[in-house]
Amino acid sequence: MGVKKINGVEDFVNKFVRARGGDSTGLDAVGDIFGKSQSNPASSAQAIMDDWGGSGNGYYWIQTTGMANPAELWCDMGHSISGRGYMRFWWYGTWYTGDSYTEQQTDFVQQDQFGIADISTINKSVKHGRGRVPAGFNWTSVLIRGRHPGQSNTGNNHYVYWDNFNGVGADFKNAAQSGTSVSTVNGTRWVPTGKSTDYNNDNVLTAANNCDSFFYDDGIASYPSFGLDDDTGWHYTVFAAGYEAGDDGVDFVSGQHAVTGVNAGLCLLFK
């Protein structure tokens, strides 16, 4: 009786060979899957998803255009949107990485909120990373994840995402990648492509007069802050980081007037 060929094994092995760059054969390539080591970084989280699928949310070695060195970037690997890989470039808080740490007001850095152009220079373990999308990277989607005490369930990983940069989304893109200052009030609404379903302030995302104002400047503080909302007043806010009403911190899909640095979190990811 002959040995039956196992379908897919050859393709499986060849995929790992390609990940290695073709300089090894067979299962020897498995030990150096691209994105898993500093010496063999991936060009993006999506490249990992497309080639070998990744091993779930977590840190992967990435070096895109605009990054001087490979760095371990935290990646959302199909958790929020099936089949998609997103890379973190800005964050406050560490709840989404599995850390049980509760954010304190003193953890929020009162400096330029898009002040770091090269995310490979940011320590992945800091509580507040103020990075920008790497220069030259052609990103087509942004995923925003967060929590805020103004929500009914702050323990959930709520999210909103856009697959375009229409309307004031263009202002956001220029600020988040190039550090371009802007303050657009009641502009063209930037309609979210999708979102999680358990918000108690859903009108913040869906009302026709929201998501139409974006700012990134130092108009209300001594350092540039950013926010997407209904009028740059931080009331019906989609996401924001900076100073407001005597406090420094973040806001995320809430109807509150103020930000908070306590028990809150915000994470911006690009694809």
C-alpha positions as CSV (number, residue, x, y, z in Angstrom):
1,M,0.0,0.0,0.0
2,G,1.5,3.3,-1.0
3,V,1.8,6.5,1.1
4,K,-0.9,8.9,0.4
5,K,0.2,12.5,-0.5
6,I,-1.0,15.0,2.1
7,N,-2.6,17.9,0.2
8,G,-1.3,21.3,1.0
9,V,2.0,20.3,2.6
10,E,4.1,21.4,-0.3
11,D,2.3,24.8,-0.5
12,F,2.7,25.1,3.3
13,V,6.5,24.6,3.2
14,N,6.9,26.8,0.2
15,K,5.2,29.7,2.0
16,F,7.7,29.6,4.8
17,V,10.5,29.4,2.2
18,R,9.2,32.6,0.6
19,A,9.0,34.2,4.1
20,R,12.7,33.3,4.6
21,G,13.5,35.0,1.3
22,G,14.3,31.8,-0.5
23,D,17.7,31.2,1.1
24,S,16.6,28.0,2.8
25,T,14.6,24.9,1.9
26,G,12.0,22.8,3.5
27,L,11.2,23.0,7.2
28,D,14.5,24.7,8.0
29,A,12.8,28.0,6.9
30,V,10.2,27.8,9.7
31,G,12.5,29.2,12.3
32,D,12.9,32.5,10.5
33,I,9.4,33.5,9.5
34,F,9.4,37.1,8.3
35,G,8.0,39.5,10.9
36,K,9.1,37.3,13.8
37,S,12.7,38.5,14.1
38,Q,14.6,41.8,13.9
39,S,16.8,40.4,11.1
40,N,13.8,39.5,9.0
41,P,11.1,42.2,9.4
42,A,7.9,42.4,7.4
43,S,7.0,45.4,5.4
44,S,3.5,45.6,7.1
45,A,1.1,43.7,9.2
46,Q,-1.0,43.0,6.1
47,A,1.9,41.4,4.4
48,I,2.1,39.0,7.3
49,M,-1.6,38.3,7.1
50,D,-1.4,37.7,3.4
51,D,1.5,35.3,3.6
52,W,1.4,33.2,6.7
53,G,-1.5,34.7,8.7
54,G,0.3,35.7,11.8
55,S,-0.1,34.2,15.2
56,G,-2.8,36.5,16.6
57,N,-2.7,40.1,18.0
58,G,0.7,41.0,19.4
59,Y,4.1,42.4,18.5
60,Y,5.7,41.8,15.1
61,W,9.0,43.0,13.6
62,I,8.1,45.6,11.0
63,Q,10.1,48.1,8.9
64,T,8.1,50.2,6.5
65,T,9.3,53.1,4.4
66,G,9.9,56.0,6.7
67,M,11.2,53.8,9.6
68,A,15.0,54.1,10.1
69,N,15.1,50.7,11.8
70,P,13.0,47.5,12.2
71,A,10.8,47.8,15.3
72,E,8.4,45.6,17.2
73,L,5.0,47.2,16.4
74,W,1.8,46.0,18.1
75,C,-0.5,44.7,15.5
76,D,-4.2,44.0,15.3
77,M,-4.2,40.8,13.3
78,G,-7.8,40.2,12.2
79,H,-9.2,40.8,15.7
80,S,-11.2,43.8,14.8
81,I,-11.7,43.2,11.1
82,S,-11.3,39.7,9.7
83,G,-8.4,39.3,7.3
84,R,-6.9,42.7,8.0
85,G,-3.6,43.5,9.7
86,Y,-3.2,47.0,11.3
87,M,-0.1,48.5,12.9
88,R,-0.1,50.8,16.0
89,F,1.4,54.2,15.6
90,W,-0.2,56.3,18.4
91,W,-1.4,55.1,21.8
92,Y,-2.3,56.0,25.4
93,G,-2.8,53.2,27.8
94,T,-1.9,49.5,27.5
95,W,-5.2,47.7,28.3
96,Y,-5.5,46.2,24.8
97,T,-2.1,44.4,25.0
98,G,-3.4,42.3,27.9
99,D,-1.8,44.5,30.6
100,S,-4.0,44.9,33.6
101,Y,-2.5,48.3,34.4
102,T,-5.0,51.1,35.2
103,E,-4.0,54.4,33.5
104,Q,-3.3,57.4,35.8
105,Q,-3.5,61.1,35.0
106,T,0.3,61.4,35.3
107,D,0.8,58.9,32.5
108,F,-0.5,61.3,29.8
109,V,2.5,63.2,28.2
110,Q,1.7,66.9,27.8
111,Q,3.7,67.4,24.6
112,D,3.0,67.4,20.9
113,Q,0.5,64.6,20.4
114,F,1.9,63.7,16.9
115,G,5.4,64.7,17.8
116,I,7.4,61.6,16.9
117,A,7.9,61.1,13.1
118,D,9.8,57.8,13.2
119,I,7.8,55.2,15.3
120,S,10.9,52.9,15.3
121,T,12.3,55.3,18.0
122,I,9.5,54.7,20.4
123,N,9.9,52.2,23.2
124,K,7.0,49.7,22.7
125,S,6.4,49.5,26.5
126,V,5.8,53.2,27.2
127,K,2.3,54.1,28.4
128,H,1.9,56.9,25.9
129,G,3.4,56.7,22.4
130,R,2.9,59.9,20.4
131,G,3.9,58.6,16.9
132,R,2.9,59.4,13.4
133,V,2.3,57.1,10.4
134,P,5.7,56.6,8.7
135,A,6.5,59.1,5.9
136,G,5.9,57.7,2.4
137,F,3.7,54.8,3.6
138,N,0.6,54.5,1.4
139,W,-2.0,53.8,4.0
140,T,-5.6,53.3,2.9
141,S,-7.3,52.6,6.3
142,V,-7.2,53.7,9.9
143,L,-8.5,51.8,12.9
144,I,-9.2,53.6,16.2
145,R,-9.7,51.5,19.3
146,G,-10.4,52.8,22.8
147,R,-12.2,53.0,26.0
148,H,-13.6,56.0,28.0
149,P,-15.5,56.2,31.3
150,G,-18.3,57.9,29.4
151,Q,-19.1,54.5,27.8
152,S,-21.4,52.0,29.3
153,N,-18.7,49.3,29.3
154,T,-15.1,50.6,29.5
155,G,-13.7,47.1,29.6
156,N,-14.6,46.4,26.0
157,N,-12.3,47.0,23.1
158,H,-14.5,49.4,21.2
159,Y,-13.4,50.4,17.7
160,V,-14.2,52.6,14.7
161,Y,-12.5,52.4,11.3
162,W,-12.4,54.2,8.0
163,D,-11.4,52.9,4.5
164,N,-11.0,56.3,3.1
165,F,-9.8,59.8,4.0
166,N,-12.7,61.8,2.6
167,G,-13.8,65.2,4.0
168,V,-12.0,66.2,7.1
169,G,-10.4,62.8,7.0
170,A,-7.8,64.4,4.7
171,D,-7.0,66.8,7.5
172,F,-6.5,63.9,9.9
173,K,-4.3,62.0,7.4
174,N,-2.0,65.0,6.9
175,A,-1.7,65.6,10.6
176,A,-1.2,62.0,11.5
177,Q,1.5,61.4,8.9
178,S,3.1,64.7,8.2
179,G,2.4,66.7,11.3
180,T,0.4,69.3,9.5
181,S,-1.5,71.8,11.7
182,V,-5.2,72.3,10.9
183,S,-8.4,73.4,12.5
184,T,-11.5,72.7,10.4
185,V,-14.9,73.4,11.9
186,N,-18.1,72.0,10.3
187,G,-16.4,70.7,7.3
188,T,-17.3,67.8,5.2
189,R,-18.4,64.8,7.3
190,W,-15.9,61.9,7.5
191,V,-18.3,58.9,7.6
192,P,-16.9,55.8,9.4
193,T,-16.8,52.7,7.3
194,G,-17.6,50.5,10.3
195,K,-17.6,50.2,14.1
196,S,-18.2,47.9,17.0
197,T,-21.9,47.6,18.1
198,D,-22.0,48.3,21.8
199,Y,-21.6,52.0,22.2
200,N,-24.1,53.9,24.4
201,N,-23.3,57.2,22.5
202,D,-23.9,55.8,19.0
203,N,-25.1,59.2,17.7
204,V,-21.5,60.5,18.0
205,L,-20.7,58.3,15.0
206,T,-23.9,58.2,13.1
207,A,-25.5,61.7,13.4
208,A,-25.3,63.8,10.2
209,N,-23.7,66.7,12.0
210,N,-20.9,64.8,13.7
211,C,-17.5,63.6,12.5
212,D,-17.2,66.9,10.5
213,S,-14.6,68.9,12.5
214,F,-11.0,68.0,13.0
215,F,-8.1,69.9,14.6
216,Y,-4.5,69.4,15.3
217,D,-2.9,72.5,16.8
218,D,-2.0,74.2,20.1
219,G,-5.0,76.6,20.1
220,I,-6.3,75.4,23.5
221,A,-3.0,74.3,25.1
222,S,0.7,74.9,25.1
223,Y,1.2,71.7,23.0
224,P,-0.5,70.5,19.8
225,S,-3.6,68.4,20.6
226,F,-5.9,66.6,18.1
227,G,-9.5,65.6,17.9
228,L,-12.4,64.6,15.6
229,D,-15.8,65.7,16.7
230,D,-18.9,67.8,15.9
231,D,-17.4,71.3,16.3
232,T,-13.9,71.1,17.8
233,G,-15.4,71.7,21.2
234,W,-14.9,68.1,22.3
235,H,-18.5,67.4,23.2
236,Y,-19.7,64.8,20.7
237,T,-16.2,63.4,20.3
238,V,-15.1,60.4,18.2
239,F,-11.5,60.5,19.3
240,A,-9.2,63.1,20.8
241,A,-6.0,63.6,22.8
242,G,-4.8,66.7,24.6
243,Y,-6.0,69.4,26.9
244,E,-9.7,70.2,27.7
245,A,-11.6,71.7,30.7
246,G,-8.6,71.6,33.0
247,D,-7.5,68.1,32.3
248,D,-5.0,66.4,30.0
249,G,-5.9,63.0,28.4
250,V,-8.1,61.3,25.9
251,D,-11.7,61.0,24.8
252,F,-13.3,58.3,22.7
253,V,-16.8,58.0,21.3
254,S,-18.5,59.9,24.2
255,G,-20.9,62.8,24.7
256,Q,-18.8,64.3,27.5
257,H,-17.2,67.7,27.5
258,A,-13.9,66.7,29.0
259,V,-11.0,64.4,28.4
260,T,-9.6,62.1,31.1
261,G,-6.3,60.4,31.8
262,V,-7.7,58.0,34.3
263,N,-9.0,54.5,33.4
264,A,-9.1,55.5,29.7
265,G,-7.3,54.4,26.6
266,L,-6.9,55.2,22.9
267,C,-5.0,53.4,20.1
268,L,-4.6,54.5,16.5
269,L,-3.5,51.9,13.9
270,F,-2.8,52.2,10.2
271,K,-3.0,49.8,7.3
